[in-house]
Structures are given as C-alpha cells and as structure tokens.
Amino acid sequence: PTGSTSTKVELRGNVLLLECIAAGLPTPVIRWIKEGGELPANRTFFENFKKTLKIIDVSEADSGNYKCIARNALGSVHHVISVTVKAAPYWITAPRNLVLSPGEDGTLICRANGNPKPSISWLANGVPI
C-alpha cells in the first residue's frame, strides 16, 4: 500500500488478507506485528514470502492496527493497516420458549452481539412491549 497508513474492513468469520510489498536491494525481510496485542497463534498464516498476512475466521477481537516492517542491511520502512471487523447480529444466548402456568413468573433471556452493536426489541404477539 502507498503512504504510511491504510484501512481495511472485514466481516466476522471471513478470511482477513493484508498485503505488504516492499522493494530494496538486498531484498528486504518482512515482519508483521499487531500493535498492542499478539497475532492469533493458530489462525495466522504467512504467504508469498511473508508479503501477505492471512488470518482465518476473524472476530471483533482481531480489530486493531497491524504493522508490516520491511528491513534490510541498509534500513527499514513500515506500514500500518487499521483493521475493523464488522459483524451482523448474532446470538450469544438466544431466547428459549417458556411455558408458564397462570400466576407464575418467568424470565426470558436474549443476548446478542455484533459490530455495530445491535439494538434489541421485545414484542409480544407482534406488538412491542
């Protein structure tokens, strides 16, 4: 990528591919880091002589700044890619059917997440509560 920074948006569950191609003589060695964190150990792969960083099954926790550093004996250059992982709403705890006798109390639990954070609405027979 051109410049010193760029941005990338990926969807939750997809494969994140970040590319960093540097020129130089001697040929630079590429290194990737996640600023303020670690690259996911068992979901991170490098391709094309480390020019491509591949993270499979991304989640919101994979959002952040990724830095590629190209270095040879004469110096180094780096590029930061700001990654945002978006997610359609998904269930953390889905509501379950509840059968109650007259006069009995019950609790329905609904937990959802996503990015942006979803709003939750409750309806009874199609009418908002």
N, C-alpha and C positions, 0 to 999 in steps of 0.2 A: 504493500500500500504506500501511497505517497504521503508526505508530511510525517509528523511525529506521532499523531494520534488518529484513530478512526473508531467507528462504532459498528456493532453487529447485533442484530436481534434474531433470536432463535426461539422456536416453540418447544415447550416441555415435551420430553420423550423423543425428540429428534436427535440427529447427529449434528454436533457443532464442529464446523471446519474453519480453522483460522490459518491463513497463509501469510508467510513472510519470506520474501525472496530478496536476497542481498547479493551484490556483486563486489568483487575485490580480488586482488592478487597479492599474496596467496588466497585461495578460496576461503571465505570466512566460515567459521563453525557457528551453527545456530543453536541457541539455548532458549527455552521457554520457561517463564515463571508466572504464577498468579500472585499479584500484589496482595499482601495481607492474608495469604492463605496458601494452601497446597493444591497441586493438581490432583484430581481424583485418581487414586492409585490403580484401581482395577478397571477403570473406564477410559483411560487416557492412552492414546497411541500416537506415534510419530510416523509420518510418511514423507517420501521424497527428500531423503537425507535431512530430516527434521525441519524442512521448509513448511510442512503442514502439520498443525496440531489438530488431532481428532479426539473429541470426547463424545462417547456414545451415551444415549439415554439421559440427556441433560435435564436438570431440575432447576428450580429457582435458586437453589444454593450455589449453582455454578455461575450465577451472575457475578460480575466483577471486572477488574482490569487485568488483562493478560499482556505480558510484555515479552516480545521476542528480542533477543540480543544477538547481533552478528559480530563476531570478533575474529580478527587475525593478528598476526605479529605486529602490524602497524597501527592498530587501534580498534575501536568498536563503534557501533551505531545501534540504536534501539528504536522500537516502535511499540506503542501501547494501543491495544484494542479494547475498548469498553464494551463488554458483553452484557446484554439484558435478555433474560429468559422470560418469555411471556407464557401464560398458561390459561387455557379455557377453564371455566369452573369444573372442579372435580370433588368427589365426596371424600372426606376424611372419615366421617361417620354418617351414613345415610339414615334417614328416618325409617323406623320399622312400624309395621301395623301394631295397633294397640287395641286390645279388646277389654272393655270395662263393663262392670255391672252398674246399674243405676246407683248414683250416690258415691261411686268410687272415684278416687283421684288417680291421675296418671301423668306421666311425663313423656313428651316426645323430644328426642334429641336430634339436631341437624347440625352437622359441622361440615363446612365446605371451604375450599381454598382455591386460589387462582391468582393470576397477575395480569391485569389489575384485580384487586381483591373484590370478589363478588358480593353483591347485596343479597340478603336472604329475606324472603317474604313468606308469610304463613297464610294459607287460605283454608277455609272450611267449606266444603261443597262448592268450590269455585269462588267463594266470596272472601275478600281479605278480612283477616281477624283484626 
